[in-house]
Amino acid sequence: MSKYYPDISHHHTVADWKEVEKNCPFLITKATQGTSFVDSAMEGIVRQCEKRGISYWLYAYLNKGDELAQARFLVKTCKDKVGEYFMGYILDVEAGNSASGVQKAMDYLKTLNEKMMIYTMYAQYDKYKNIIAARPSRCAWWEARYGLNNGKYSSSYPCHAGADLHQYTSDGTCPGFGEKIDLNRITGQGKDETWFAVPQNKKPDKPEGEDNVKYFSTIKKQTVSNITEFLHNRGFGAGEKNMSRIAAENCQSKEVRSALFELAKQGKLIKPSGLNKREETEEKS
């Protein structure tokens, strides 16, 4: 089966999320621009990705000038909206931004715990090459070069050597989308699909039969106060069916909900397969 790596914004409509889930290991979507614009589609896309287990990246289109303030606005806007499948932040550098301004924005993102990316245009490589070369190992370089821009990648129009992700068309097609969209390819020059689809502090799942125990993500900060809120925050129901499955994998305490919440806070709550999604099968709490 072919895999697709699209980047989208409010200009693109997801026609079938099941197709996206099946064909796209991760999504890249616009979050902000400047210090006031928030993409209208961002929150809905984040909710769907969290619900369906699709890894996602959020980017800021950097207007020219005060790039640091724009990076801060990106994080301030998104930090309370992201969840388990959030990968990291991206700086979209294509508005003739100064190298010094971009460096300040990069230095700010370096202080965070997530992975990150910098997006540049092929023709502007010389302007930002020093920043690209000095990027940390947890930062990918994403470069745009279209060539014929006919929806297909052509080796006659490669990206620069060292680019990790190559945006090769704005005229692509992808299952689940009704219109033409940007498509990318992983170059294999340093970072593989796992790097782009597995969050910084999460280990890839082992193959079946190799101690493949899955855990719920830990609570990064105290935003929930009980197991029901914890599960709802991750898109799952907390009714009798789900709680029975989770308890069977974790504990048989008389105070089962309190015990499960303690495990959740420690990152030790085993995640059984076949749990009901709250949005699809509403259960009584």
C-alpha positions in Angstrom: 0.0 0.0 0.0 1.3 3.5 -0.9 1.9 5.9 1.9 1.2 9.6 1.7 2.7 12.5 3.6 0.5 15.6 3.0 0.6 19.1 4.6 -2.6 20.9 4.9 -4.4 24.0 6.2 -7.9 25.5 6.2 -7.7 25.5 2.4 -8.0 21.7 2.4 -11.1 19.7 3.3 -10.8 16.2 4.7 -13.5 14.2 2.9 -12.9 10.9 4.6 -10.9 10.6 7.9 -10.9 6.8 7.7 -9.0 7.0 4.4 -6.5 9.5 5.9 -6.0 7.3 9.0 -5.3 4.3 6.7 -3.0 6.0 4.3 -1.2 8.8 6.1 1.3 7.9 8.9 1.4 11.5 9.9 -0.1 14.9 9.0 1.4 18.4 8.9 -1.1 21.2 9.4 -1.0 25.0 9.7 -1.6 26.4 13.1 -0.7 30.1 13.1 0.6 33.0 11.0 2.2 36.1 12.5 1.1 36.9 16.0 -2.6 36.9 15.7 -3.9 34.6 13.0 -4.9 31.1 14.0 -5.9 28.6 11.3 -9.6 27.8 11.5 -9.1 24.1 10.7 -6.4 23.4 13.2 -8.4 22.5 16.3 -10.7 20.2 14.4 -7.7 18.4 12.8 -6.0 18.0 16.1 -9.2 16.4 17.6 -9.5 14.0 14.7 -5.8 13.0 14.8 -6.0 12.4 18.6 -9.2 10.4 18.2 -7.8 8.2 15.4 -4.2 7.9 16.6 -2.7 9.9 13.7 0.6 11.6 14.5 0.6 15.3 13.6 2.9 18.4 13.3 1.8 22.0 13.7 3.5 24.8 11.8 3.7 28.6 11.9 3.9 30.5 8.7 6.5 33.2 9.6 5.7 36.7 8.4 8.8 38.8 7.9 9.9 40.5 11.1 10.0 39.5 14.8 10.1 35.8 14.1 10.7 35.0 17.8 7.4 36.6 18.8 5.7 34.5 16.1 7.3 31.3 17.4 6.1 32.1 20.9 2.6 32.8 19.6 2.6 29.4 17.9 3.4 27.5 21.1 1.1 29.6 23.3 -1.8 29.0 20.9 -1.2 25.2 20.6 0.3 23.9 23.9 -3.1 23.4 25.6 -4.7 21.8 22.6 -2.2 19.1 21.7 -2.2 15.6 23.0 -0.7 12.1 22.8 0.0 12.1 19.1 1.5 15.6 18.8 4.9 15.4 17.2 6.3 19.0 17.3 6.4 22.5 15.9 7.6 23.7 12.5 8.8 27.1 11.4 7.7 27.8 7.8 10.3 30.1 6.5 9.4 31.5 3.0 8.6 35.2 3.4 12.1 36.6 3.0 12.7 36.3 6.7 16.0 37.5 8.1 18.4 34.7 9.1 18.9 36.3 12.5 15.2 36.4 13.1 14.8 32.7 12.1 17.7 31.8 14.3 16.0 33.4 17.4 12.8 31.5 16.7 14.8 28.3 16.3 16.6 28.9 19.6 13.3 29.3 21.3 11.9 26.0 20.0 15.1 24.3 21.1 14.1 25.0 24.7 11.0 22.8 24.4 10.8 19.0 24.7 9.2 18.2 21.3 10.8 17.5 18.0 10.9 20.3 15.5 11.3 21.2 11.8 12.4 24.1 9.7 10.8 24.5 6.2 12.7 26.4 3.6 12.5 27.0 -0.2 15.1 25.5 -2.5 16.0 28.9 -4.0 16.7 30.4 -0.5 19.1 27.7 0.7 22.1 29.9 0.8 20.4 32.4 3.0 19.6 29.8 5.7 22.3 27.1 5.2 24.2 28.0 8.4 21.0 27.7 10.5 20.2 24.4 8.7 23.6 23.0 9.3 23.6 23.9 13.0 20.1 22.5 13.7 19.9 20.0 16.6 19.5 16.3 16.0 15.8 16.5 17.0 15.1 19.0 14.2 14.4 17.9 10.7 15.0 20.1 7.6 12.0 20.2 5.2 12.6 21.7 1.8 10.3 22.7 -1.0 11.2 22.1 -4.6 8.4 21.3 -7.2 10.0 21.0 -10.6 7.2 20.3 -13.0 4.6 20.4 -10.2 2.4 17.8 -11.8 1.6 15.8 -8.7 4.5 13.4 -9.2 8.1 13.3 -7.8 10.7 13.7 -10.5 14.4 12.8 -9.7 15.3 15.5 -12.2 14.3 18.1 -9.5 15.8 16.8 -6.3 16.0 18.8 -3.1 19.3 19.7 -1.6 21.5 17.0 -0.1 20.8 16.6 3.6 17.1 17.6 3.5 15.0 15.1 5.5 11.6 15.9 4.0 11.0 17.1 0.4 7.8 18.9 -0.6 7.7 18.1 -4.3 4.2 19.2 -5.4 1.2 21.3 -4.6 -0.8 19.5 -7.1 -1.0 16.1 -5.5 -3.8 13.7 -4.7 -4.2 11.7 -1.5 -6.9 9.3 -0.3 -9.4 11.1 2.0 -9.0 14.5 0.4 -11.3 15.9 -2.3 -8.9 18.5 -3.8 -5.3 18.8 -4.8 -2.9 19.2 -1.9 0.8 19.5 -1.1 2.6 16.1 -0.9 6.0 15.3 0.5 8.5 12.4 0.4 10.9 11.2 3.1 14.3 11.4 1.5 16.0 8.8 3.7 19.0 11.0 4.1 18.9 10.9 7.9 15.4 10.4 9.3 13.0 7.7 8.5 9.2 7.5 8.8 9.4 6.4 12.4 11.1 9.7 13.3 8.3 11.7 11.7 5.5 9.6 13.2 6.6 8.7 16.7 6.7 11.5 19.3 9.9 12.4 21.1 9.2 10.6 24.4 7.3 7.6 23.0 8.9 4.4 22.0 7.7 2.6 18.8 5.3 -0.3 19.4 7.0 -3.7 19.1 5.8 -6.2 16.5 3.1 -8.6 17.6 4.5 -11.5 19.7 7.5 -9.4 21.0 6.2 -8.2 24.4 3.9 -5.7 22.6 2.5 -4.0 25.6 1.0 -0.6 24.9 0.6 2.1 27.5 -1.5 5.3 27.7 0.5 8.4 27.4 1.5 10.0 30.7 -0.1 13.2 32.1 2.3 16.0 31.1 0.7 18.4 33.6 -2.2 18.1 36.0 -5.1 18.9 33.6 -7.4 16.0 34.7 -8.5 14.8 38.2 -9.8 11.3 37.7 -9.7 8.3 35.4 -12.9 9.3 33.5 -11.4 12.7 32.6 -8.1 11.0 31.7 -9.8 8.6 29.2 -12.1 11.3 27.8 -9.0 13.5 27.2 -7.7 10.7 25.0 -10.9 10.2 23.1 -12.1 7.1 24.9 -15.3 6.3 26.8 -15.1 5.5 30.5 -18.2 3.2 30.8 -18.5 -0.3 32.0 -17.1 -2.1 28.9 -14.0 0.0 28.7 -13.3 0.1 32.4 -13.7 -3.7 32.6 -11.1 -4.2 29.8 -8.7 -1.7 31.4 -9.1 -3.2 34.9 -8.5 -6.7 33.6 -5.1 -5.6 32.2 -4.0 -3.5 35.1 -5.5 -4.3 38.6 -8.4 -5.8 40.5 -8.5 -3.3 43.4 -11.8 -2.6 45.2 -11.2 1.1 44.5 -10.5 0.3 40.8 -11.0 3.8 39.4 -8.6 5.4 41.9 -6.0 2.7 41.4 -6.2 3.0 37.6 -5.8 6.8 37.8 -2.7 6.3 40.0 -1.2 4.1 37.3 -2.1 6.6 34.6 -0.3 9.4 36.5 2.8 7.2 36.6 2.6 6.3 32.9 2.1 2.6 33.8 -1.5 2.2 32.7 -1.7 -0.6 30.1 -3.8 0.3 27.0 -5.9 -2.8 25.9 -6.9 -3.2 22.3 -10.5 -2.8 21.2 -11.5 0.1 23.5 -14.6 2.1 22.4 -14.1 5.6 21.1 -16.2 8.0 23.1 -17.4 9.8 19.9 -18.4 6.6 18.3 -19.9 4.6 21.2 -21.1 6.7 24.0 -21.0 4.9 27.3 -22.4 5.8 30.7 -19.7 6.9 33.2 
